[in-house]
Structure formats: structure tokens, C-alpha cells
Amino acid sequence: MRFSRLAALSLAMLPLGAMAGALYGTVRSDHGPLGAVQVQLACPRFGQGARITEATSDANGSFALRLPVNGKCEMRVQRGTSIGPPFEVYLFENPVRFDFVVGQRLEKLR
């Protein structure tokens, strides 16, 4: 009986993990990959009460982020003390690949 309750509880918890929004991709400049930059994700947007996570891009500009939400969020890039303006991204139940290019002021170009 105890085992069946534990199994039922485990199965009930599965959908909660499936709701986590995963975002991965690469950040580049016009000159190539941007390594060692902070990629920040805030849901629903940057400001008071936001859920924020961040990752540092590797030498190839690759990053991976995860927040347990779905829907519209904001993302931005930080290098040293320079912080780029936020831009919209959407998280879904399935992982989303997001490759983007930033300009001199770390603004999203494409």
C-alpha cells in the first residue's frame, strides 16, 4: 500500500517538471561568437518580483537557461558593467533554441 501511494505521488509530480521552460542557443556579434557574457532571463519581465536566471556563454557563445514557467519573458545580455536592453522571448513546454546577434551596445540585432 505504501509503495502504491509513493508511485502515485511520483506520477502526479511528472507534469510539473514538464512545464519547465528551457531556452538554449548562441549569442554572437557581427565578428563571431561572444564568450563569457551573462545571458539573463526574467519572467514575466525584468523588475520587481521577476523570476530571474542567468548563464555565462562559453567560448562558442553557447548558453542554456531554464525557468519553471511558460509564456512571454524577457532576455538581455551583460558583459562586464554593460547591460543590453531587454527583448521578448517565449518559453514553452518543449525546449526552445534561440540564436541571436547583438550589436556594440549589446542590443539584439537579429
VOGU-3710 file (C-alpha; in Angstrom, 3 decimals, decimal comma):
1> mrfsrlaals> 0,000/0,000/0,000  2,800/2,387/0,901  4,568/1,670/-2,402  1,430/2,391/-4,451  0,964/5,766/-2,714  4,575/6,656/-3,426  4,206/5,598/-7,057  1,001/7,635/-7,441  2,651/10,687/-5,902  5,647/10,327/-8,234
11> lamlplgama> 3,387/10,125/-11,286  1,413/13,156/-10,132  4,618/15,193/-9,922  5,735/14,415/-13,502  3,695/17,127/-15,233  5,250/19,810/-13,003  8,700/19,042/-14,387  7,378/19,001/-17,935  6,156/22,585/-17,511  9,705/23,920/-17,113
21> galygtvrsd> 10,728/26,282/-19,901  14,171/25,601/-21,338  15,941/28,051/-23,610  19,302/27,404/-25,246  21,267/28,777/-28,153  24,162/31,012/-29,113  24,955/34,689/-28,759  27,155/36,321/-31,405  28,370/39,688/-32,579  28,968/40,568/-36,221
31> hgplgavqvq> 32,548/39,378/-35,678  31,789/35,920/-34,244  30,695/34,119/-31,076  30,541/36,057/-27,810  32,058/34,059/-24,985  31,999/34,931/-21,294  28,870/37,101/-21,421  25,962/36,804/-18,996  22,698/35,842/-20,678  19,840/36,755/-18,329
41> lacprfgqga> 16,224/35,609/-18,477  13,385/37,147/-16,448  9,754/36,053/-16,346  7,460/37,752/-16,903  9,893/40,699/-17,278  12,816/42,384/-15,522  11,727/44,308/-12,456  10,375/43,758/-9,001  9,041/40,260/-8,395  10,539/38,728/-11,548
51> riteatsdan> 11,872/35,195/-11,619  15,410/35,566/-12,980  18,017/33,069/-14,063  21,298/33,575/-15,883  24,053/31,646/-17,587  27,511/32,504/-18,885  28,137/31,779/-22,551  31,059/29,524/-23,377  33,829/30,273/-25,903  31,451/29,323/-28,753
61> gsfalrlpvn> 28,751/31,687/-27,473  26,556/28,776/-26,323  24,235/29,133/-23,341  21,377/27,218/-21,672  18,723/28,570/-19,301  15,722/27,051/-17,536  12,823/28,553/-15,598  9,758/26,574/-14,462  7,339/28,797/-16,431  5,793/29,030/-19,888
71> gkcemrvqrg> 4,883/32,162/-21,805  6,327/35,598/-22,508  9,597/36,537/-20,789  12,438/38,998/-21,298  16,075/38,337/-22,031  19,183/40,533/-22,041  22,953/40,257/-22,289  25,528/41,664/-19,882  29,254/41,993/-20,459  31,191/43,495/-17,558
81> tsigppfevy> 29,215/46,525/-16,427  27,454/46,968/-19,797  23,879/45,678/-19,883  21,917/45,500/-23,110  18,230/46,399/-23,354  15,761/43,553/-22,740  13,897/41,862/-25,592  10,967/39,433/-25,646  11,290/35,666/-25,812  8,706/32,926/-25,272
91> lfenpvrfdf> 9,132/29,754/-23,231  7,181/26,585/-23,958  6,912/23,087/-22,523  9,468/21,903/-25,075  12,997/23,356/-25,208  13,420/26,395/-27,465  16,572/27,171/-29,449  17,307/30,891/-29,672  20,353/32,089/-31,622  20,832/35,833/-31,791
101> vvgqrleklr> 23,291/38,575/-32,770  23,953/41,622/-30,600  25,445/44,992/-31,524  28,057/47,213/-29,874  25,624/48,268/-27,108  24,557/44,626/-26,566  21,184/45,281/-28,202  19,587/42,426/-30,141  20,103/42,933/-33,883  18,664/39,664/-35,224
//
